[in-house]
């Protein structure tokens, strides 16, 4: 039970890191001027 919970938490963290690495640059590239200003 505890091992399954730990593996699920590790998978969740890995998915969050992948989303942060791939999605944030894509959104900043799409709306870079409006987000970053001058």
Predicted model as a PDB file, atoms N, CA, C, CB and O in Angstrom, pLDDT in the B-factor column:
MODEL        1                                                                  
ATOM      1  N   UNK A   1       0.835  -1.199   0.000  1.00 94.00           N  
ATOM      2  CA  UNK A   1       0.000   0.000   0.000  1.00 94.00           C  
ATOM      3  C   UNK A   1       0.873   1.255   0.000  1.00 94.00           C  
ATOM      4  CB  UNK A   1      -0.946   0.003   1.221  1.00 94.00           C  
ATOM      5  O   UNK A   1       0.692   2.155  -0.820  1.00 94.00           O  
ATOM      6  N   UNK A   2       1.826   1.295   0.937  1.00 95.00           N  
ATOM      7  CA  UNK A   2       2.681   2.478   1.016  1.00 95.00           C  
ATOM      8  C   UNK A   2       3.585   2.599  -0.197  1.00 95.00           C  
ATOM      9  CB  UNK A   2       3.521   2.438   2.280  1.00 95.00           C  
ATOM     10  O   UNK A   2       3.881   3.706  -0.646  1.00 95.00           O  
ATOM     11  N   UNK A   3       4.026   1.465  -0.732  1.00 96.00           N  
ATOM     12  CA  UNK A   3       4.867   1.491  -1.933  1.00 96.00           C  
ATOM     13  C   UNK A   3       4.085   2.030  -3.120  1.00 96.00           C  
ATOM     14  CB  UNK A   3       5.407   0.086  -2.249  1.00 96.00           C  
ATOM     15  O   UNK A   3       4.619   2.803  -3.916  1.00 96.00           O  
ATOM     16  N   UNK A   4       2.827   1.630  -3.246  1.00 97.00           N  
ATOM     17  CA  UNK A   4       2.004   2.117  -4.352  1.00 97.00           C  
ATOM     18  C   UNK A   4       1.771   3.618  -4.240  1.00 97.00           C  
ATOM     19  CB  UNK A   4       0.664   1.378  -4.388  1.00 97.00           C  
ATOM     20  O   UNK A   4       1.775   4.330  -5.244  1.00 97.00           O  
ATOM     21  N   UNK A   5       1.568   4.095  -3.013  1.00 98.00           N  
ATOM     22  CA  UNK A   5       1.374   5.533  -2.819  1.00 98.00           C  
ATOM     23  C   UNK A   5       2.640   6.298  -3.177  1.00 98.00           C  
ATOM     24  CB  UNK A   5       0.965   5.833  -1.369  1.00 98.00           C  
ATOM     25  O   UNK A   5       2.573   7.367  -3.783  1.00 98.00           O  
ATOM     26  N   UNK A   6       3.791   5.755  -2.803  1.00 97.00           N  
ATOM     27  CA  UNK A   6       5.047   6.414  -3.135  1.00 97.00           C  
ATOM     28  C   UNK A   6       5.301   6.449  -4.632  1.00 97.00           C  
ATOM     29  CB  UNK A   6       6.192   5.723  -2.442  1.00 97.00           C  
ATOM     30  O   UNK A   6       5.758   7.460  -5.166  1.00 97.00           O  
ATOM     31  N   UNK A   7       5.005   5.348  -5.308  1.00 98.00           N  
ATOM     32  CA  UNK A   7       5.181   5.327  -6.760  1.00 98.00           C  
ATOM     33  C   UNK A   7       4.217   6.283  -7.454  1.00 98.00           C  
ATOM     34  CB  UNK A   7       4.986   3.910  -7.295  1.00 98.00           C  
ATOM     35  O   UNK A   7       4.578   6.929  -8.438  1.00 98.00           O  
ATOM     36  N   UNK A   8       3.005   6.371  -6.950  1.00 98.00           N  
ATOM     37  CA  UNK A   8       2.043   7.305  -7.538  1.00 98.00           C  
ATOM     38  C   UNK A   8       2.490   8.747  -7.334  1.00 98.00           C  
ATOM     39  CB  UNK A   8       0.650   7.094  -6.932  1.00 98.00           C  
ATOM     40  O   UNK A   8       2.347   9.575  -8.234  1.00 98.00           O  
ATOM     41  N   UNK A   9       3.028   9.051  -6.162  1.00 98.00           N  
ATOM     42  CA  UNK A   9       3.525  10.409  -5.911  1.00 98.00           C  
ATOM     43  C   UNK A   9       4.723  10.718  -6.803  1.00 98.00           C  
ATOM     44  CB  UNK A   9       3.909  10.579  -4.429  1.00 98.00           C  
ATOM     45  O   UNK A   9       4.835  11.830  -7.318  1.00 98.00           O  
ATOM     46  N   UNK A  10       5.615   9.756  -6.990  1.00 98.00           N  
ATOM     47  CA  UNK A  10       6.771   9.973  -7.861  1.00 98.00           C  
ATOM     48  C   UNK A  10       6.335  10.182  -9.308  1.00 98.00           C  
ATOM     49  CB  UNK A  10       7.741   8.788  -7.769  1.00 98.00           C  
ATOM     50  O   UNK A  10       6.893  11.026 -10.010  1.00 98.00           O  
ATOM     51  N   UNK A  11       5.350   9.424  -9.751  1.00 98.00           N  
ATOM     52  CA  UNK A  11       4.844   9.606 -11.112  1.00 98.00           C  
ATOM     53  C   UNK A  11       4.182  10.967 -11.278  1.00 98.00           C  
ATOM     54  CB  UNK A  11       3.854   8.498 -11.465  1.00 98.00           C  
ATOM     55  O   UNK A  11       4.321  11.603 -12.323  1.00 98.00           O  
ATOM     56  N   UNK A  12       3.470  11.411 -10.263  1.00 98.00           N  
ATOM     57  CA  UNK A  12       2.826  12.722 -10.331  1.00 98.00           C  
ATOM     58  C   UNK A  12       3.858  13.835 -10.427  1.00 98.00           C  
ATOM     59  CB  UNK A  12       1.931  12.942  -9.112  1.00 98.00           C  
ATOM     60  O   UNK A  12       3.688  14.784 -11.193  1.00 98.00           O  
ATOM     61  N   UNK A  13       4.927  13.717  -9.649  1.00 98.00           N  
ATOM     62  CA  UNK A  13       5.985  14.723  -9.703  1.00 98.00           C  
ATOM     63  C   UNK A  13       6.665  14.709 -11.067  1.00 98.00           C  
ATOM     64  CB  UNK A  13       7.017  14.482  -8.589  1.00 98.00           C  
ATOM     65  O   UNK A  13       6.974  15.767 -11.616  1.00 98.00           O  
ATOM     66  N   UNK A  14       6.900  13.522 -11.616  1.00 98.00           N  
ATOM     67  CA  UNK A  14       7.535  13.426 -12.927  1.00 98.00           C  
ATOM     68  C   UNK A  14       6.660  14.055 -14.010  1.00 98.00           C  
ATOM     69  CB  UNK A  14       7.827  11.962 -13.271  1.00 98.00           C  
ATOM     70  O   UNK A  14       7.168  14.739 -14.898  1.00 98.00           O  
ATOM     71  N   UNK A  15       5.355  13.829 -13.941  1.00 97.00           N  
ATOM     72  CA  UNK A  15       4.446  14.427 -14.924  1.00 97.00           C  
ATOM     73  C   UNK A  15       4.413  15.941 -14.777  1.00 97.00           C  
ATOM     74  CB  UNK A  15       3.028  13.852 -14.772  1.00 97.00           C  
ATOM     75  O   UNK A  15       4.365  16.661 -15.774  1.00 97.00           O  
ATOM     76  N   UNK A  16       4.438  16.432 -13.535  1.00 96.00           N  
ATOM     77  CA  UNK A  16       4.439  17.880 -13.313  1.00 96.00           C  
ATOM     78  C   UNK A  16       5.708  18.511 -13.867  1.00 96.00           C  
ATOM     79  CB  UNK A  16       4.303  18.197 -11.814  1.00 96.00           C  
ATOM     80  O   UNK A  16       5.658  19.600 -14.439  1.00 96.00           O  
ATOM     81  N   UNK A  17       6.847  17.840 -13.704  1.00 97.00           N  
ATOM     82  CA  UNK A  17       8.106  18.371 -14.246  1.00 97.00           C  
ATOM     83  C   UNK A  17       8.061  18.381 -15.767  1.00 97.00           C  
ATOM     84  CB  UNK A  17       9.312  17.536 -13.752  1.00 97.00           C  
ATOM     85  O   UNK A  17       8.489  19.356 -16.385  1.00 97.00           O  
ATOM     86  N   UNK A  18       7.557  17.325 -16.378  1.00 95.00           N  
ATOM     87  CA  UNK A  18       7.465  17.288 -17.839  1.00 95.00           C  
ATOM     88  C   UNK A  18       6.548  18.391 -18.373  1.00 95.00           C  
ATOM     89  CB  UNK A  18       6.958  15.918 -18.302  1.00 95.00           C  
ATOM     90  O   UNK A  18       6.853  19.022 -19.385  1.00 95.00           O  
ATOM     91  N   UNK A  19       5.431  18.617 -17.694  1.00 92.00           N  
ATOM     92  CA  UNK A  19       4.522  19.683 -18.125  1.00 92.00           C  
ATOM     93  C   UNK A  19       5.191  21.043 -17.983  1.00 92.00           C  
ATOM     94  CB  UNK A  19       3.214  19.646 -17.309  1.00 92.00           C  
ATOM     95  O   UNK A  19       5.052  21.898 -18.857  1.00 92.00           O  
ATOM     96  N   UNK A  20       5.918  21.247 -16.886  1.00 92.00           N  
ATOM     97  CA  UNK A  20       6.577  22.528 -16.679  1.00 92.00           C  
ATOM     98  C   UNK A  20       7.674  22.757 -17.714  1.00 92.00           C  
ATOM     99  CB  UNK A  20       7.159  22.602 -15.271  1.00 92.00           C  
ATOM    100  O   UNK A  20       7.873  23.881 -18.174  1.00 92.00           O  
ATOM    101  N   UNK A  21       8.380  21.699 -18.076  1.00 94.00           N  
ATOM    102  CA  UNK A  21       9.484  21.852 -19.029  1.00 94.00           C  
ATOM    103  C   UNK A  21       8.965  22.073 -20.442  1.00 94.00           C  
ATOM    104  CB  UNK A  21      10.396  20.621 -18.994  1.00 94.00           C  
ATOM    105  O   UNK A  21       9.584  22.810 -21.209  1.00 94.00           O  
ATOM    106  N   UNK A  22       7.858  21.462 -20.802  1.00 93.00           N  
ATOM    107  CA  UNK A  22       7.384  21.559 -22.177  1.00 93.00           C  
ATOM    108  C   UNK A  22       6.320  22.625 -22.381  1.00 93.00           C  
ATOM    109  CB  UNK A  22       6.848  20.242 -22.614  1.00 93.00           C  
ATOM    110  O   UNK A  22       6.321  23.306 -23.407  1.00 93.00           O  
ATOM    111  N   UNK A  23       5.418  22.783 -21.431  1.00 91.00           N  
ATOM    112  CA  UNK A  23       4.273  23.659 -21.655  1.00 91.00           C  
ATOM    113  C   UNK A  23       4.593  25.131 -21.405  1.00 91.00           C  
ATOM    114  CB  UNK A  23       3.129  23.236 -20.773  1.00 91.00           C  
ATOM    115  O   UNK A  23       4.104  26.002 -22.124  1.00 91.00           O  
ATOM    116  N   UNK A  24       5.407  25.412 -20.396  1.00 87.00           N  
ATOM    117  CA  UNK A  24       5.712  26.812 -20.063  1.00 87.00           C  
ATOM    118  C   UNK A  24       6.465  27.508 -21.195  1.00 87.00           C  
ATOM    119  CB  UNK A  24       6.537  26.883 -18.772  1.00 87.00           C  
ATOM    120  O   UNK A  24       6.083  28.623 -21.551  1.00 87.00           O  
ATOM    121  N   UNK A  25       7.513  26.920 -21.785  1.00 87.00           N  
ATOM    122  CA  UNK A  25       8.148  27.594 -22.931  1.00 87.00           C  
ATOM    123  C   UNK A  25       7.219  27.742 -24.132  1.00 87.00           C  
ATOM    124  CB  UNK A  25       9.384  26.832 -23.352  1.00 87.00           C  
ATOM    125  O   UNK A  25       7.310  28.724 -24.868  1.00 87.00           O  
ATOM    126  N   UNK A  26       6.326  26.772 -24.336  1.00 87.00           N  
ATOM    127  CA  UNK A  26       5.380  26.887 -25.449  1.00 87.00           C  
ATOM    128  C   UNK A  26       4.428  28.053 -25.234  1.00 87.00           C  
ATOM    129  CB  UNK A  26       4.588  25.586 -25.619  1.00 87.00           C  
ATOM    130  O   UNK A  26       4.149  28.806 -26.167  1.00 87.00           O  
ATOM    131  N   UNK A  27       3.925  28.208 -24.013  1.00 85.00           N  
ATOM    132  CA  UNK A  27       3.009  29.319 -23.726  1.00 85.00           C  
ATOM    133  C   UNK A  27       3.744  30.649 -23.810  1.00 85.00           C  
ATOM    134  CB  UNK A  27       2.368  29.152 -22.332  1.00 85.00           C  
ATOM    135  O   UNK A  27       3.199  31.625 -24.325  1.00 85.00           O  
ATOM    136  N   UNK A  28       4.983  30.699 -23.305  1.00 83.00           N  
ATOM    137  CA  UNK A  28       5.745  31.939 -23.391  1.00 83.00           C  
ATOM    138  C   UNK A  28       6.106  32.277 -24.833  1.00 83.00           C  
ATOM    139  CB  UNK A  28       7.007  31.838 -22.549  1.00 83.00           C  
ATOM    140  O   UNK A  28       6.155  33.452 -25.195  1.00 83.00           O  
ATOM    141  N   UNK A  29       6.358  31.273 -25.653  1.00 85.00           N  
ATOM    142  CA  UNK A  29       6.617  31.542 -27.060  1.00 85.00           C  
ATOM    143  C   UNK A  29       5.368  32.003 -27.791  1.00 85.00           C  
ATOM    144  CB  UNK A  29       7.176  30.311 -27.731  1.00 85.00           C  
ATOM    145  O   UNK A  29       5.445  32.822 -28.706  1.00 85.00           O  
ATOM    146  N   UNK A  30       4.226  31.483 -27.390  1.00 85.00           N  
ATOM    147  CA  UNK A  30       2.971  31.856 -28.049  1.00 85.00           C  
ATOM    148  C   UNK A  30       2.557  33.273 -27.670  1.00 85.00           C  
ATOM    149  CB  UNK A  30       1.855  30.865 -27.682  1.00 85.00           C  
ATOM    150  O   UNK A  30       2.106  34.030 -28.529  1.00 85.00           O  
ATOM    151  N   UNK A  31       2.701  33.643 -26.407  1.00 83.00           N  
ATOM    152  CA  UNK A  31       2.254  34.954 -25.929  1.00 83.00           C  
ATOM    153  C   UNK A  31       3.387  35.685 -25.237  1.00 83.00           C  
ATOM    154  CB  UNK A  31       1.063  34.808 -24.975  1.00 83.00           C  
ATOM    155  O   UNK A  31       3.186  36.296 -24.187  1.00 83.00           O  
ATOM    156  N   UNK A  32       4.584  35.628 -25.819  1.00 74.00           N  
ATOM    157  CA  UNK A  32       5.760  36.164 -25.166  1.00 74.00           C  
ATOM    158  C   UNK A  32       5.723  37.670 -24.935  1.00 74.00           C  
ATOM    159  CB  UNK A  32       6.948  35.826 -25.963  1.00 74.00           C  
ATOM    160  O   UNK A  32       6.056  38.147 -23.850  1.00 74.00           O  
ATOM    161  N   UNK A  33       5.317  38.412 -25.957  1.00 74.00           N  
ATOM    162  CA  UNK A  33       5.348  39.868 -25.829  1.00 74.00           C  
ATOM    163  C   UNK A  33       4.322  40.363 -24.827  1.00 74.00           C  
ATOM    164  CB  UNK A  33       5.107  40.522 -27.177  1.00 74.00           C  
ATOM    165  O   UNK A  33       4.577  41.323 -24.099  1.00 74.00           O  
ATOM    166  N   UNK A  34       3.178  39.724 -24.784  1.00 78.00           N  
ATOM    167  CA  UNK A  34       2.143  40.170 -23.848  1.00 78.00           C  
ATOM    168  C   UNK A  34       2.486  39.801 -22.411  1.00 78.00           C  
ATOM    169  CB  UNK A  34       0.795  39.568 -24.225  1.00 78.00           C  
ATOM    170  O   UNK A  34       2.096  40.506 -21.481  1.00 78.00           O  
ATOM    171  N   UNK A  35       3.223  38.685 -22.218  1.00 72.00           N  
ATOM    172  CA  UNK A  35       3.538  38.241 -20.865  1.00 72.00           C  
ATOM    173  C   UNK A  35       4.757  38.978 -20.326  1.00 72.00           C  
ATOM    174  CB  UNK A  35       3.777  36.728 -20.837  1.00 72.00           C  
ATOM    175  O   UNK A  35       4.763  39.442 -19.186  1.00 72.00           O  
ATOM    176  N   UNK A  36       5.787  39.078 -21.159  1.00 70.00           N  
ATOM    177  CA  UNK A  36       7.050  39.634 -20.682  1.00 70.00           C  
ATOM    178  C   UNK A  36       7.087  41.159 -20.743  1.00 70.00           C  
ATOM    179  CB  UNK A  36       8.191  39.069 -21.488  1.00 70.00           C  
ATOM    180  O   UNK A  36       7.937  41.777 -20.101  1.00 70.00           O  
ATOM    181  N   UNK A  37       6.213  41.757 -21.479  1.00 69.00           N  
ATOM    182  CA  UNK A  37       6.202  43.213 -21.555  1.00 69.00           C  
ATOM    183  C   UNK A  37       7.321  43.723 -22.458  1.00 69.00           C  
ATOM    184  CB  UNK A  37       6.337  43.820 -20.156  1.00 69.00           C  
ATOM    185  O   UNK A  37       7.524  43.206 -23.556  1.00 69.00           O  
ATOM    186  N   UNK A  38       8.041  44.736 -21.993  1.00 65.00           N  
ATOM    187  CA  UNK A  38       9.129  45.239 -22.812  1.00 65.00           C  
ATOM    188  C   UNK A  38      10.369  44.650 -22.321  1.00 65.00           C  
ATOM    189  CB  UNK A  38       9.215  46.748 -22.806  1.00 65.00           C  
ATOM    190  O   UNK A  38      11.441  44.927 -22.861  1.00 65.00           O  
TER     191      UNK A  38                                                      
ENDMDL                                                                          
END                                                                             
